[in-house]
Amino acid sequence: MVATVLDDLYDTHGMLDELRTITEGVRRWDLSLTDDLPENIKIAFRFFFNTANELAVEVVKKQGRDMTALLKNSWQRYVESYLQEAEWIATRHVPTFNEYIKNGLASSGMCIVSLFPLLLLGQLLPNNILEQIYSPSKIQELSELTVRLIDDLSDFEDEKEHGEIASSIECYMKENPDSSVENALNHIKGILHLSLEELNWEFIKQDSVPLCCKKFTFNIARGLQFLFKYGDGISISDKEVKDQIFKLLVDQVPIEE
């Protein structure tokens, strides 16, 4: 929920100067920096700030150690990637493909969405284990890449209409001007296919990471892949996604006697 609020704030509701102030507030972890911003912005930032602090307290309870630096750095990486995207849009700048992907790994949200559940599963994760399942681990990077590309493929045309010119497809076409949209989409699908294969391998390989943690990281990437299967199933969830969720979690399975 926090990630969605921040996404909407940086995507739609915040002016560029306001977003820079918010980002600086996260860097300094200082709520007062937003005092002069519009009330709706302050409410959203306060919600983020208070919730993030509450989650940090829960992490200390579960992990038995102060992990404030890691948590704050993850939030900072996340909002800085959103600010970068907002600046690209404001200046009509299309980054290189590699620039976009590097930033897009963070803006996928997986650096936040996967971190807190991992730390709150009830499994103690010392640094040597955490580094195998979270940043800079290969499985985390692949989950970020997978979600970013799935997101881009699902709503490329819709975001282009709303002025979000920076996407993996658009950046690829800029660097390859002879490429058609279809070729660009096929290229991104090829990268996605390879990343999913690697993600599968990272999941099944032998290491010292608790299986419940590997399952969570793997399954959240699979879950988001499902949500984007029919388009943006997060923003528009009243069609195929709703039907599938009802079939999985609500409707009874008919049993023939």
Rosetta silent file (secondary structure, phi, psi, omega in degrees, C-alpha in Angstrom):
SEQUENCE: MVATVLDDLYDTHGMLDELRTITEGVRRWDLSLTDDLPENIKIAFRFFFNTANELAVEVVKKQGRDMTALLKNSWQRYVESYLQEAEWIATRHVPTFNEYIKNGLASSGMCIVSLFPLLLLGQLLPNNILEQIYSPSKIQELSELTVRLIDDLSDFEDEKEHGEIASSIECYMKENPDSSVENALNHIKGILHLSLEELNWEFIKQDSVPLCCKKFTFNIARGLQFLFKYGDGISISDKEVKDQIFKLLVDQVPIEE
SCORE:     score description
SCORE:     0.000 S_00000001
   1 L     0.000  -43.477  178.449    0.000    0.000    0.000 S_00000001
   2 H   -61.647  -42.873 -179.911    2.821    2.400    0.867 S_00000001
   3 H   -61.318  -39.185  179.370    4.550    1.611   -2.417 S_00000001
   4 H   -66.774  -41.726  177.724    1.342    2.346   -4.333 S_00000001
   5 H   -61.087  -45.621  179.240    0.844    5.683   -2.558 S_00000001
   6 H   -65.050  -39.111  177.786    4.426    6.722   -3.362 S_00000001
   7 H   -58.482  -49.652  179.686    4.019    5.556   -6.956 S_00000001
   8 H   -64.847  -36.638 -179.468    0.919    7.706   -7.432 S_00000001
   9 H   -62.995  -48.345 -178.150    2.545   10.629   -5.655 S_00000001
  10 H   -76.553  -29.862 -176.287    5.600   10.653   -7.918 S_00000001
  11 H   -79.183  -39.545 -164.811    3.684    9.637  -11.035 S_00000001
  12 H  -127.713  -46.438 -164.777    0.669   11.903  -10.896 S_00000001
  13 H   -95.924  -19.157 -176.015    0.108   14.194   -7.942 S_00000001
  14 L   -99.145  137.935  170.237    3.456   15.797   -7.121 S_00000001
  15 L   -76.025  158.526 -173.207    5.126   18.706   -8.908 S_00000001
  16 H   -58.476  -43.760  178.841    8.825   18.216   -9.626 S_00000001
  17 H   -63.334  -36.844  177.771    9.999   20.635   -6.906 S_00000001
  18 H   -66.165  -39.943  179.712    7.695   18.925   -4.417 S_00000001
  19 H   -66.433  -35.689  176.619    9.068   15.527   -5.375 S_00000001
  20 H   -65.702  -38.840  177.572   12.611   16.747   -4.852 S_00000001
  21 H   -65.101  -43.942  178.690   11.640   17.960   -1.384 S_00000001
  22 H   -60.579  -45.036 -179.295   10.002   14.628   -0.569 S_00000001
  23 H   -61.635  -40.725  177.511   13.054   12.734   -1.780 S_00000001
  24 H   -65.820  -34.430  176.474   15.306   14.897    0.382 S_00000001
  25 H   -62.117  -36.421  176.596   12.983   14.194    3.308 S_00000001
  26 H   -71.797  -42.072  179.079   13.592   10.479    2.808 S_00000001
  27 H   -58.443  -44.276 -178.744   17.350   10.963    2.471 S_00000001
  28 H   -88.251   -9.938 -174.240   17.490   12.884    5.756 S_00000001
  29 L    53.010   54.843 -174.013   14.597   10.908    7.278 S_00000001
  30 L  -132.015  106.178 -178.793   13.070   14.208    8.327 S_00000001
  31 H   -63.788  -29.999 -173.964    9.294   14.636    8.215 S_00000001
  32 H   -67.401  -17.611 -179.248    9.549   18.397    8.837 S_00000001
  33 H   -64.632  -20.142 -178.504   11.013   19.043    5.383 S_00000001
  34 H   -96.452    9.347 -175.042    7.527   18.652    3.913 S_00000001
  35 L   -58.343  -33.093 -175.936    5.885   21.208    6.242 S_00000001
  36 L   -93.122    5.133 -179.086    5.478   23.792    3.471 S_00000001
  37 L   -85.136  163.657  178.306    4.074   21.389    0.881 S_00000001
  38 L   -56.669  154.102 -172.446    0.354   21.111   -0.024 S_00000001
  39 H   -60.921  -40.126 -179.357   -1.793   19.283    2.514 S_00000001
  40 H   -64.453  -34.506  177.309   -2.468   16.243    0.322 S_00000001
  41 H   -68.287  -43.004  179.498    1.277   15.774   -0.200 S_00000001
  42 H   -62.526  -40.247  179.982    1.942   16.084    3.528 S_00000001
  43 H   -62.590  -45.271 -179.387   -0.746   13.505    4.329 S_00000001
  44 H   -63.874  -44.097 -178.740    0.743   11.018    1.857 S_00000001
  45 H   -67.822  -38.694  178.893    4.296   11.567    3.101 S_00000001
  46 H   -63.630  -40.463  177.082    3.231   11.332    6.748 S_00000001
  47 H   -59.589  -47.617  177.365    1.500    8.031    5.998 S_00000001
  48 H   -59.116  -50.494 -173.536    4.688    6.715    4.391 S_00000001
  49 H   -61.638  -48.498 -178.235    6.944    8.023    7.166 S_00000001
  50 H   -66.275  -41.891 -179.794    4.867    6.695   10.063 S_00000001
  51 H   -66.358  -41.546  178.542    4.275    3.314    8.445 S_00000001
  52 H   -60.985  -40.397  178.693    7.950    2.905    7.579 S_00000001
  53 H   -68.310  -38.362  177.575    8.906    3.624   11.194 S_00000001
  54 H   -64.170  -41.491  178.350    6.303    1.169   12.499 S_00000001
  55 H   -63.900  -38.476  179.215    7.626   -1.514   10.177 S_00000001
  56 H   -61.996  -38.294  177.505   11.176   -0.818   11.350 S_00000001
  57 H   -63.785  -41.794  179.085   10.100   -1.432   14.959 S_00000001
  58 H   -65.473  -36.550  177.785    8.556   -4.767   13.941 S_00000001
  59 H   -62.433  -42.651  178.411   11.759   -5.738   12.118 S_00000001
  60 H   -60.173  -41.578  179.387   13.792   -5.133   15.295 S_00000001
  61 H   -62.203  -42.248 -176.575   11.405   -7.385   17.226 S_00000001
  62 H   -77.409  -40.385 -174.315   11.708  -10.205   14.672 S_00000001
  63 H   -94.301  -16.258  177.559   15.404   -9.923   13.857 S_00000001
  64 L    71.132   20.876  177.907   16.675   -8.871   17.282 S_00000001
  65 L  -155.913  157.780 -178.614   18.968   -6.164   15.909 S_00000001
  66 L   -78.453  119.034 -179.818   18.789   -2.634   14.586 S_00000001
  67 L  -119.399   27.846 -175.721   18.498   -2.693   10.785 S_00000001
  68 H   -56.841  -42.480 -176.477   17.577    0.975   10.348 S_00000001
  69 H   -61.468  -44.808  179.398   20.381    1.705    7.882 S_00000001
  70 H   -63.147  -44.070 -177.581   19.325   -1.081    5.507 S_00000001
  71 H   -64.881  -46.675 -179.933   15.651   -0.105    5.670 S_00000001
  72 H   -64.367  -40.121  178.731   16.283    3.598    5.098 S_00000001
  73 H   -62.849  -35.243  179.338   18.687    2.886    2.237 S_00000001
  74 H   -68.563  -44.088  176.655   16.036    0.724    0.568 S_00000001
  75 H   -62.595  -40.667 -178.864   13.390    3.446    0.849 S_00000001
  76 H   -63.805  -45.318  178.141   15.900    5.997   -0.439 S_00000001
  77 H   -58.555  -39.870 -178.366   16.808    3.849   -3.443 S_00000001
  78 H   -64.953  -53.391 -175.771   13.128    3.430   -4.205 S_00000001
  79 H   -71.899  -30.536  177.013   12.078    7.108   -4.117 S_00000001
  80 H   -65.361  -33.868  177.149   15.252    8.271   -5.879 S_00000001
  81 H   -67.964  -36.753  176.665   14.379    6.007   -8.803 S_00000001
  82 H   -67.041  -40.585  177.936   10.912    7.589   -8.953 S_00000001
  83 H   -62.132  -41.383  178.369   12.426   11.062   -8.866 S_00000001
  84 H   -59.724  -43.344  178.646   14.721   10.126  -11.743 S_00000001
  85 H   -63.550  -40.557  179.358   11.724    8.994  -13.787 S_00000001
  86 H   -63.668  -38.555  179.286    9.859   12.213  -12.957 S_00000001
  87 H   -69.331  -37.978  175.498   12.844   14.291  -14.110 S_00000001
  88 H   -60.574  -43.634 -179.539   13.067   12.324  -17.353 S_00000001
  89 H   -65.153  -43.511 -177.359    9.388   12.999  -18.019 S_00000001
  90 H   -62.997  -33.436 -177.104    9.690   16.707  -17.147 S_00000001
  91 H   -99.837    3.100 -177.913   12.605   17.191  -19.549 S_00000001
  92 L    57.333   35.025 -177.549   11.229   14.832  -22.236 S_00000001
  93 L   -94.362  129.102  173.265   14.465   12.889  -21.951 S_00000001
  94 L  -102.850  112.239 -177.482   14.635    9.296  -23.149 S_00000001
  95 L   -71.231  171.460  172.531   17.566    7.603  -21.362 S_00000001
  96 L   -68.485  162.743 -179.477   19.726    4.884  -22.828 S_00000001
  97 H   -59.133  -44.634 -178.498   18.434    1.352  -22.465 S_00000001
  98 H   -67.052  -38.304  176.213   21.046    0.518  -19.816 S_00000001
  99 H   -61.298  -43.719 -178.907   20.325    3.733  -17.885 S_00000001
 100 H   -64.098  -47.223 -177.758   16.648    2.928  -17.884 S_00000001
 101 H   -62.945  -42.612  179.283   17.106   -0.682  -16.756 S_00000001
 102 H   -57.976  -45.839  178.501   19.495    0.303  -13.952 S_00000001
 103 H   -72.259  -35.958 -176.916   16.956    2.798  -12.603 S_00000001
 104 H   -66.946  -25.901  176.070   14.024    0.518  -13.418 S_00000001
 105 H   -59.864  -42.817  179.403   15.299   -2.249  -11.163 S_00000001
 106 H   -73.835  -41.864 -176.498   14.724    0.045   -8.190 S_00000001
 107 H   -72.693   -9.230  173.431   11.477    1.591   -9.464 S_00000001
 108 L   -61.920  -22.294  179.334   10.013   -1.901   -9.869 S_00000001
 109 L    88.361   -6.354 -176.964    9.385   -1.634   -6.127 S_00000001
 110 H   -66.796  -23.287  178.239   10.829   -5.051   -5.357 S_00000001
 111 H   -66.823  -19.471  176.574   13.503   -3.474   -3.153 S_00000001
 112 H  -103.601  -48.335 -173.204   10.641   -2.583   -0.784 S_00000001
 113 H   -61.918  -32.289 -178.297    7.977   -5.171   -1.509 S_00000001
 114 L   -92.215  -24.825 -172.887   10.332   -8.084   -0.888 S_00000001
 115 H   -68.884  -54.804 -173.172   12.438   -6.699    1.963 S_00000001
 116 H   -64.206  -44.155  176.145    9.966   -6.221    4.797 S_00000001
 117 H   -60.034  -39.177  177.904    8.170   -9.562    4.403 S_00000001
 118 H   -58.017  -42.527 -177.166   11.537  -11.352    4.325 S_00000001
 119 H   -77.222  -16.448 -176.657   12.523   -9.718    7.596 S_00000001
 120 H  -108.980    9.715  179.369    9.117  -10.370    9.170 S_00000001
 121 L   -71.655  -13.808 -176.718    8.708  -14.041    8.225 S_00000001
 122 L    95.167    4.354  179.569   10.015  -15.041   11.642 S_00000001
 123 L  -102.618  122.196  177.557   13.274  -16.391   10.208 S_00000001
 124 L   -66.260  129.515 -177.169   16.477  -14.887   11.600 S_00000001
 125 L  -124.960   89.198  174.105   18.540  -13.554    8.704 S_00000001
 126 L   -63.871  165.783 -172.793   22.135  -12.632    9.568 S_00000001
 127 H   -55.908  -40.352 -176.536   23.978  -10.509    7.002 S_00000001
 128 H   -65.987  -27.464  176.362   25.655  -13.442    5.230 S_00000001
 129 H   -84.211  -42.781 -178.553   22.242  -15.028    4.570 S_00000001
 130 H   -60.237  -36.616 -179.017   20.424  -11.775    3.807 S_00000001
 131 H   -68.886  -17.101  177.457   22.984  -10.892    1.149 S_00000001
 132 H   -85.950  -21.223 -176.265   22.149  -14.130   -0.696 S_00000001
 133 H  -112.879  -22.224  178.780   18.428  -13.412   -0.881 S_00000001
 134 L  -120.617  179.868 -176.814   18.328   -9.611   -0.917 S_00000001
 135 L   -53.159  131.593   10.161   20.457   -6.913   -2.565 S_00000001
 136 L   -99.258   42.799 -176.514   23.053   -7.436   -3.988 S_00000001
 137 L   -73.091  156.074  178.879   21.903  -11.010   -4.576 S_00000001
 138 H   -68.233  -39.788 -177.812   21.269  -12.432   -8.032 S_00000001
 139 H   -65.938  -35.322  177.200   17.769  -13.641   -7.170 S_00000001
 140 H   -68.961  -43.997  178.939   16.752  -10.155   -6.013 S_00000001
 141 H   -61.480  -41.119  179.576   18.170   -8.508   -9.131 S_00000001
 142 H   -67.968  -37.416  177.492   16.360  -11.013  -11.344 S_00000001
 143 H   -65.638  -39.073  176.560   13.080  -10.496   -9.513 S_00000001
 144 H   -63.839  -45.745 -179.599   13.438   -6.734   -9.983 S_00000001
 145 H   -63.948  -42.717 -179.978   14.248   -7.140  -13.688 S_00000001
 146 H   -59.565  -49.337 -177.933   11.376   -9.581  -14.205 S_00000001
 147 H   -66.038  -40.320  179.098    8.799   -7.295  -12.589 S_00000001
 148 H   -60.751  -47.404 -177.077   10.104   -4.208  -14.396 S_00000001
 149 H   -69.762  -38.952  177.121    9.905   -5.823  -17.845 S_00000001
 150 H   -60.857  -44.100  178.644    6.509   -7.419  -17.179 S_00000001
 151 H   -60.647  -47.739 -178.472    5.179   -4.024  -16.082 S_00000001
 152 H   -60.539  -43.538 -177.871    6.622   -2.301  -19.160 S_00000001
 153 H   -67.627  -32.970 -174.244    5.187   -4.869  -21.546 S_00000001
 154 H   -74.999  -33.610 -174.723    1.739   -4.791  -19.978 S_00000001
 155 L  -130.461   34.014 -179.238    1.075   -1.060  -20.129 S_00000001
 156 H   -58.104  -51.795 -176.596    3.466    0.348  -22.740 S_00000001
 157 H   -67.167  -39.581 -178.451    0.796    1.988  -24.898 S_00000001
 158 H   -64.638  -44.779 -179.223   -1.204    3.303  -21.925 S_00000001
 159 H   -69.101  -33.011  177.863    1.809    4.947  -20.283 S_00000001
 160 H   -62.808  -39.486  178.468    2.938    6.436  -23.581 S_00000001
 161 H   -63.782  -30.368 -178.383   -0.447    8.152  -23.894 S_00000001
 162 L   -91.855    8.520  174.409    0.025    9.640  -20.405 S_00000001
 163 L    90.821    5.280  179.926    3.452   11.051  -21.246 S_00000001
 164 L   -86.165   81.320 -170.574    5.613    8.411  -19.564 S_00000001
 165 L   -75.089  -20.576 -177.980    8.067    8.241  -22.436 S_00000001
 166 L   -87.536  106.572  171.943   10.775    6.335  -20.576 S_00000001
 167 L  -143.610  164.183 -178.862   10.147    2.596  -20.826 S_00000001
 168 H   -60.065  -34.552 -179.597   12.395   -0.282  -21.805 S_00000001
 169 H   -68.401  -46.786 -179.076   10.603   -0.462  -25.186 S_00000001
 170 H   -64.225  -41.328 -179.117   10.949    3.245  -25.918 S_00000001
 171 H   -67.085  -38.239  177.521   14.608    3.301  -24.843 S_00000001
 172 H   -64.307  -41.430 -178.738   15.414    0.286  -26.995 S_00000001
 173 H   -68.379  -31.376  177.268   13.771    1.907  -30.021 S_00000001
 174 H   -64.728  -41.061 -179.046   15.735    5.114  -29.485 S_00000001
 175 H   -79.175  -19.137  179.727   19.002    3.172  -29.624 S_00000001
 176 L  -127.705   74.915 -171.934   17.748    1.060  -32.536 S_00000001
 177 L   -61.937  -19.352  178.747   15.859    3.520  -34.771 S_00000001
 178 L   -83.756   -5.379 -177.082   15.317    0.906  -37.498 S_00000001
 179 L   -81.225  138.014  173.300   13.425   -1.313  -35.071 S_00000001
 180 L   -82.138  167.776  176.360    9.645   -1.501  -35.229 S_00000001
 181 H   -60.067  -40.690 -179.683    7.515   -1.563  -32.086 S_00000001
 182 H   -61.550  -42.803  178.547    6.883   -5.257  -32.688 S_00000001
 183 H   -65.110  -39.926  178.776   10.619   -5.994  -32.878 S_00000001
 184 H   -64.024  -43.599  178.504   11.253   -3.975  -29.739 S_00000001
 185 H   -62.274  -41.294  178.900    8.511   -5.821  -27.863 S_00000001
 186 H   -65.570  -35.857  178.066    9.930   -9.175  -29.005 S_00000001
 187 H   -64.472  -45.311  179.642   13.403   -8.122  -27.859 S_00000001
 188 H   -65.926  -38.918  177.192   12.122   -7.221  -24.382 S_00000001
 189 H   -62.625  -34.916  177.266   10.134  -10.470  -24.234 S_00000001
 190 H   -65.196  -43.221  176.824   13.355  -12.332  -25.047 S_00000001
 191 H   -62.830  -42.202  178.919   15.179  -10.663  -22.163 S_00000001
 192 H   -61.435  -42.996  179.266   12.232  -11.437  -19.892 S_00000001
 193 H   -59.348  -45.053  179.255   12.268  -15.096  -20.925 S_00000001
 194 H   -65.294  -39.382 -179.473   15.971  -15.382  -20.080 S_00000001
 195 H   -66.747  -35.740  176.988   15.516  -13.610  -16.749 S_00000001
 196 H   -67.438  -38.112  176.700   12.703  -16.004  -15.817 S_00000001
 197 H   -62.416  -45.080  179.091   14.908  -18.984  -16.675 S_00000001
 198 H   -65.114  -37.905  178.565   17.690  -17.587  -14.476 S_00000001
 199 H   -62.132  -41.707  175.963   15.191  -16.848  -11.709 S_00000001
 200 H   -59.413  -42.942 -179.528   14.086  -20.484  -11.771 S_00000001
 201 H   -64.950  -43.504  179.477   17.692  -21.592  -11.482 S_00000001
 202 H   -61.620  -31.760  179.726   18.381  -19.270   -8.557 S_00000001
 203 H   -71.335  -41.565 -173.620   15.343  -20.728   -6.804 S_00000001
 204 H   -90.046  -13.636 -177.445   16.291  -24.396   -7.184 S_00000001
 205 L   -68.301  154.715 -179.619   20.061  -24.138   -6.666 S_00000001
 206 L   -80.054  128.551  173.247   21.533  -25.316   -3.375 S_00000001
 207 L  -157.568 -172.520 -174.828   22.555  -22.617   -0.908 S_00000001
 208 L   -96.779    8.020 -179.500   22.172  -21.710    2.762 S_00000001
 209 L   -75.824  131.289  176.352   19.097  -19.462    2.358 S_00000001
 210 L   -54.449  137.092 -175.255   16.034  -20.753    4.269 S_00000001
 211 H   -59.004  -36.552 -179.389   13.570  -22.264    1.810 S_00000001
 212 H   -61.377  -34.005  179.401   10.681  -20.116    3.075 S_00000001
 213 H   -72.815  -41.275  178.239   12.628  -16.976    2.116 S_00000001
 214 H   -65.599  -39.974  178.536   13.508  -18.276   -1.340 S_00000001
 215 H   -61.663  -41.864 -178.888    9.904  -19.300   -1.884 S_00000001
 216 H   -62.863  -50.603 -178.329    8.675  -15.840   -0.927 S_00000001
 217 H   -60.028  -42.606  179.940   11.059  -13.990   -3.277 S_00000001
 218 H   -66.630  -45.129 -174.072   10.306  -16.427   -6.096 S_00000001
 219 H   -73.377  -28.962  178.959    6.546  -16.448   -5.581 S_00000001
 220 H   -70.428  -33.534  174.572    6.126  -12.677   -5.353 S_00000001
 221 H   -66.374  -40.527  177.648    7.738  -12.373   -8.791 S_00000001
 222 H   -65.275  -41.313 -179.573    5.364  -15.086  -10.056 S_00000001
 223 H   -63.037  -42.084  178.943    2.396  -13.358   -8.435 S_00000001
 224 H   -69.938  -33.244  174.571    3.182  -10.035  -10.066 S_00000001
 225 H   -60.631  -40.233  177.432    3.691  -11.809  -13.385 S_00000001
 226 H   -64.664  -43.721 -177.846    0.156  -13.142  -12.983 S_00000001
 227 H   -62.110  -30.199 -178.815   -1.253   -9.699  -12.109 S_00000001
 228 L   -97.408    7.507 -175.993    0.205   -8.250  -15.317 S_00000001
 229 L   -63.083  -37.010 -176.587   -0.769  -11.191  -17.528 S_00000001
 230 L  -108.328   24.606 -173.537   -3.876   -9.461  -18.913 S_00000001
 231 L   112.941 -157.252  179.592   -2.534   -5.895  -18.759 S_00000001
 232 L   -80.703   89.092 -177.275   -2.168   -3.763  -15.652 S_00000001
 233 L   -76.412   -5.074  175.480   -4.053   -5.980  -13.230 S_00000001
 234 L   -84.975  -47.504  179.654   -3.214   -3.743  -10.280 S_00000001
 235 L   -75.213  -36.651 -179.130   -4.830   -0.586  -11.660 S_00000001
 236 L  -122.097   91.030 -171.864   -7.610   -2.474  -13.479 S_00000001
 237 L  -113.110   16.063 -175.370   -8.439   -5.499  -11.370 S_00000001
 238 L   -98.824   12.582 -178.752  -12.156   -5.910  -11.991 S_00000001
 239 L  -118.867 -112.730 -174.611  -11.875   -8.221  -15.000 S_00000001
 240 H   -61.102  -42.351 -177.177   -9.643  -11.270  -15.534 S_00000001
 241 H   -62.164  -45.128  179.159   -7.590  -10.796  -12.366 S_00000001
 242 H   -60.779  -42.165 -179.443  -10.657  -10.576  -10.150 S_00000001
 243 H   -62.542  -44.262 -179.187  -12.104  -13.661  -11.785 S_00000001
 244 H   -66.928  -39.939  179.260   -8.903  -15.644  -11.284 S_00000001
 245 H   -64.513  -40.074  177.265   -8.523  -14.565   -7.643 S_00000001
 246 H   -62.511  -41.023  179.742  -12.107  -15.617   -6.943 S_00000001
 247 H   -64.418  -35.158 -177.695  -11.427  -19.000   -8.533 S_00000001
 248 H   -79.240  -40.840 -166.576   -8.318  -19.466   -6.396 S_00000001
 249 H  -115.760  -17.832 -171.963   -9.457  -18.126   -3.032 S_00000001
 250 L  -116.398  -56.990 -174.858  -13.252  -17.795   -2.898 S_00000001
 251 L   -67.863  139.833  176.564  -15.179  -20.134   -5.156 S_00000001
 252 L   -73.736  143.782  176.924  -15.507  -23.737   -4.084 S_00000001
 253 L   -82.835  122.965 -179.787  -13.970  -26.370   -6.297 S_00000001
 254 L   -66.676  131.868  179.406  -16.714  -28.729   -7.540 S_00000001
 255 L  -116.220  120.382  179.522  -16.082  -32.295   -6.460 S_00000001
 256 L   -83.594  134.015  178.323  -17.745  -35.084   -8.367 S_00000001
 257 L   -87.206    0.000    0.000  -18.841  -38.060   -6.316 S_00000001
